[in-house]
Amino acid sequence: MIGIVISGHGQFASGIYSSIQLIAGEQEHVKTVDFKEGMSADQLQIELSHAADEVEQGDGVVLFTDIPGGTPFNQSVILSTEKENIKVIAGTNLPAILDGLFSRGDALDAFTDKVIQSGQTGLQTFKQKKRQEEDLDEGI
C-alpha cells in the first residue's frame, strides 16, 4: 500500500485530512504535516521525514503539497532526493487525494499519474445553460 503524507502552509494538511475523514473515514498510513507560522524549513524537513518513514509500507510514499515552489514542496523534493520511492505532487486538491486513497494498491508511477488526472478534472467551473426561446414557448 502506498503511504501518503499531506503538507502545506498553515493548516492546509490537517484541514484537507479533516475533509477526507468526513467523506471516506479514517485512513491507514496517512500522515499530515502542517507548516505552521514560526516553523523553520529544517523543522519541516524533520517532520516530513518522520511522517514518510511512518507511512512507508514497501510500495512507496507520495508527498502531497499545496503550492509548487513553496517551502513544503521544496522540502518534500529534497526528501525525495534523499530517500527512494518517494514522489511529490504539488497543487493538491481534495479530488486528487480522494481518488488516490482508493488506488493505493497501484504501482507508484500509475498512482501518481491517476492522481494528477483526478486533480485536473476535479477543477471545474459551473456554467449555467441558457434556455433557448423555443424552450420557453413550449409551456405557455
C-alpha positions in Angstrom: 0.0 0.0 0.0 1.3 3.4 -0.9 1.8 5.7 2.0 0.6 9.3 1.9 1.9 12.4 3.6 0.0 15.7 3.1 1.7 19.0 3.8 1.1 22.7 3.2 1.1 26.1 4.7 -0.9 26.9 7.8 -3.4 24.1 8.4 -3.8 23.1 4.8 -2.8 19.5 5.6 -4.9 18.9 8.7 -7.8 20.7 7.1 -7.8 18.6 3.9 -7.4 15.5 6.0 -10.4 16.5 8.1 -12.5 16.6 4.9 -11.1 13.2 3.9 -12.2 11.7 7.2 -15.7 13.1 6.8 -16.0 11.7 3.3 -14.0 8.5 3.4 -13.4 7.8 7.1 -10.1 7.3 9.0 -7.3 6.2 6.7 -4.4 4.0 7.4 -0.8 5.1 6.5 -1.7 8.7 6.0 0.0 11.5 7.9 -0.3 15.3 7.8 2.4 17.8 8.4 1.3 21.4 8.7 3.9 24.1 8.1 3.0 26.4 10.9 3.9 30.0 11.5 7.3 30.2 13.1 8.4 26.8 12.0 11.7 26.6 10.1 12.3 24.7 6.9 14.7 22.4 8.8 11.9 21.6 11.3 9.5 20.9 8.5 12.1 18.6 6.8 12.5 16.6 10.0 8.7 16.2 10.4 8.2 15.2 6.8 11.0 12.6 7.0 9.4 11.1 10.2 6.0 11.1 8.6 7.3 9.4 5.4 9.0 6.7 7.5 5.8 6.1 9.4 3.6 5.6 6.4 6.1 3.6 4.3 4.8 0.1 3.7 7.2 -1.0 1.0 5.3 0.3 -2.0 6.5 3.9 -1.8 5.3 7.2 -0.4 3.6 10.2 -2.1 4.0 13.6 -0.5 1.1 15.9 -1.5 1.8 19.6 -1.0 -0.2 22.8 -1.6 1.9 25.2 -3.7 4.5 24.3 -6.2 7.7 26.1 -5.2 6.5 26.7 -1.6 8.5 25.5 1.4 6.5 22.3 2.0 7.0 21.4 -1.7 10.7 22.3 -1.6 11.4 20.3 1.5 9.4 17.4 0.1 11.5 17.5 -3.1 14.7 17.5 -1.1 13.4 14.5 0.9 12.6 12.7 -2.4 16.2 13.0 -3.5 17.4 11.5 -0.2 15.1 8.6 0.0 13.9 6.0 -2.5 10.4 5.5 -3.7 9.1 9.0 -2.8 7.1 11.0 -5.2 6.0 14.7 -4.7 2.8 16.1 -6.1 2.1 19.9 -5.7 -1.1 21.8 -6.2 -3.1 19.2 -4.2 -6.8 19.2 -4.1 -9.4 17.0 -2.4 -10.5 15.1 -5.6 -6.9 14.1 -6.3 -6.2 12.7 -2.8 -9.6 11.0 -2.5 -9.1 9.2 -5.8 -5.6 8.3 -4.7 -6.9 6.8 -1.4 -8.8 4.2 -3.5 -5.9 3.4 -5.8 -3.1 2.8 -3.2 -2.6 -0.7 -4.5 -1.4 0.6 -7.9 2.3 0.9 -8.8 3.8 4.2 -7.6 4.0 5.7 -11.1 0.5 4.6 -12.1 -0.8 6.0 -8.8 0.8 9.4 -9.4 -0.5 9.6 -13.0 -4.0 8.8 -11.8 -3.9 11.3 -9.0 -2.7 14.1 -11.3 -5.5 13.3 -13.8 -8.1 13.3 -11.0 -6.8 16.6 -9.6 -7.0 18.2 -13.0 -10.5 17.0 -13.8 -11.6 17.9 -10.2 -11.1 21.6 -11.1 -14.3 22.7 -12.8 -16.5 25.8 -13.2 -20.2 25.9 -13.1 -21.7 27.2 -16.3 -25.4 27.8 -16.3 -27.1 26.8 -19.5 -29.3 29.4 -21.1 -32.7 28.2 -22.1 -33.5 28.8 -25.7 -36.6 30.8 -26.7 -38.3 27.8 -28.1 -38.0 26.0 -24.7 -39.7 29.0 -23.1 -42.6 28.9 -25.6 -43.5 25.2 -25.1 -45.3 25.6 -21.8 -47.1 28.8 -22.5 
